[in-house]
């Protein structure tokens, strides 16, 4: 591949990497938003109107995650992180913990995490792996009824955007895996990286909304294509 093993890599992952582990997607034709109105369970207004329904929705997702294992693509990215000598950042749009389960540590969950809670009273963000309800108490300020899933809902700002854009500004390689290319601001990352001189690669089962912006496109399932691509990168490392 003739790629400098001390160069900087930024990787973006979306639902396409976790669907092979059995998790439902949100935006696909048969995804969650085709079954549930996102305004009712993924907006601050929906939570204010019916917190019980919102908690029920995310409790089900959290329980499902307990029995879900990372696949070969997650493991390959963890292997790449451990072996790469240059800067490395993995940014995921996914709220599952499969990257962590596979061993990834240089990781940003830009849309939040299922196994984390946010207190509306004191702003605490912290681990939360059990069911949540309107009776849940904040472990920090002890307020009852203000805990919500630590998920970035529609109209809210994704996490750590400054750090992400700093990494994109110095990236030599940007790889998007399993993303739809229609969720902003993540859909603009390829343009940002390209403008700063990075080589851009898309690994996806289907054509995304921004496929045309990538230098290289690899079609196929993430569990097969990501390990193959990592092997190519590390062959030169």
N, C-alpha and C positions, 0 to 999 in steps of 0.2 A: 504493500500500500504506500510505501515511502512516506510515512508520516512521522515527524519528529516526536520521539517518546517523551520529551520534556515540554511539549506544547500544552496548551490549555484547552480543556474539554468542558462543554456544557451540554448536558443531556436533559431533554424534556420528555416526560412520559405521560400518557393519557390512559383512558379506559381500556384501550386495545391491548395493553400489556397484562391487565388483571382479569380480563374476561376469560382468558384461558385457564385461570384458576377457579372459575365458576362464579365470579361475581357479576351481578347485573350491571349493565351500562346505564347511563342516564339519558343520553340524547339519541341513541339509535332508534330505528323504527319501532322496535319492540322494547325499548328501554323504559326506565322508571317514569320518565316524564310523559310517556305515552299512556301510562296507567294512572298517574297521580298528577294533579294540578300543582306545578311547582310553586305557584303563588300561595298555596295553602301550607306548604311544609318547608319551603326554602326561601322565605323572605321574613324580615323583621315584623312586617305587618301580619303575616300569617301566624307567627309565633304569638304575637300580642292578642290575636283574635281567638286562637285555639291552641294553647300550649300543650294540652293533652294529646291532641292529634299529632303534633310535631314530635313530641317525645316518643310516641308509639312508633312513628315512622323510623326514627333513628335508632330506637332500641332494637327493632327488628334487623336493621342493617348491622348493628354492633354484634348481635348474637350470631348472625350468619358469619361474620368475620372470624369468630373464635374457631370455627372448624375449617377455615380456608388456609391453604398452604401456598407459598410462593412457587412459581414455576421456573423453568430453565432460564427464561429471560431475566427475571429478577436476580437469580443467582449469577448470571453472566455479568450483569452490571455491577454487582458487589465485587466480583472477581476483578473486573476492570479497575474499579476504584482502588482496590488493594495493590494492584500491580503497577498502576500508572505513576510515573515519576513527576509529571507536571501537575499544574492545578487541575482540579476536578470538582465539578458541582453537578449534582443530580437534582433537578427540579421536577416535582410531580404535581399533576392536577388531581391525582387520586387522593381520596381520604382514607384509604385502607392502610394497613401497616405491613404490607407484603414486602416492600423494599427493606424495611428494618429487619423483618424476620429472615430475609435472605442474607443480611449482614451489611447493608448499606448504612453509612454513617454521615457522609458529606451530602446531606439531603435537606431540601426545603419542601415542605408541604404548603404550596401557595394557596390552596383552597381549604386548609385546615385538616383536622383529623377526627375520625370517628371515635377514637379512644382518648379523646381529650374533651374537657369541659371549659366553658367560659362563664364567669360570674358577671351578671349584669349590674351588680351592686358595687363590687370592688375592682372588677377587671381581671381577676385572677384567671390564668390559663394553666391547666394542669391535667395530669393523667386521670382518666375516668373510663373504666372498662366494664362497669356494671350498668344496669338499667338506670335511667334518669327520669325524674318525675317533677311535678310541681311541688312535691314535698321534699325534694333534695336540698341538702344544706351545704353551703359553701364551706370547704374545709379551712378557709382563711378568715373570712369575716363572719362566718356562721349565719349569714342571712339565709332564710328559707324561701324558696320559690323563685329565685333569680338565676338559677343555673340553666344553661342552654348548651346544646352541642357546639363544640368549637369548630364550626363549619362556616366558611365564607359563603354567605347567602347572596342571592341576586341583589344588586345595588350596593353591596359592600366591597371594600377594597381588599384584594388579595394580599397575603402576608409577604413581607420581606422583599418588596419590589425593588427597593434601592440596591439591595445586595445582588439581586438577580441581574439587574441592568449593568451593574459594575462588572459582573462576571461575563456577561454577553459582550461588553465593550472590549475585553481583552481575549476573548475566545478565539482560538485557531480552528476549532472544530465544534460545530453545533449539530446535534443529532436529535430529531424528534421521533418518538416511538409510540405508535398506537394513538395518535391524536387526530381529532376531527378537523382541525384547522379553522374552526368557526367559533371558538370560545376566546374572547378577548379578556385580558391583554396577551395571553399566551400565544394566540395566533400570530401576533406581530413579532415574536421572538426571532423567527427565521429572518425577517427583514432587518431587524436590529443587528443580528450577528453578521449577516451578509454585508451590511453597510460598513461594518468595522473590519471587513476583510476575512471573515471566517469561511471555511468550507462548510457547506450545509448538506446534511443527509437526512432523508426521510425513510423510516422503516415502518411500513403499514400494510395491513391486509388489503385495504381498499384505497381508492383515490380520495385524498382529503381536499378541503376547500382551498388550500394554498400549496398544493403539490408543485405547481409550476414555479414556485419561488426557490426550490431546492436544486442544488448542483447535481445531486445523485438521489435516485429513488429506488428503494429495494422493496419489492412486493412479496408478501407472504406472512405467515403467522409469526408473532413475536417470539414464541418459544423455540422456533427453529432459526429465524433470521438474526435475532440478536446475538445468540451465542456464536454463530458463524461470523458475524461482523466483529465481535469482540476478539475472536481468535485472529482475525486479519490484523486488527490494530496491535495486538500484543505480539504478533510475530515479528514486528519491527522494534518492539520495546526493549 
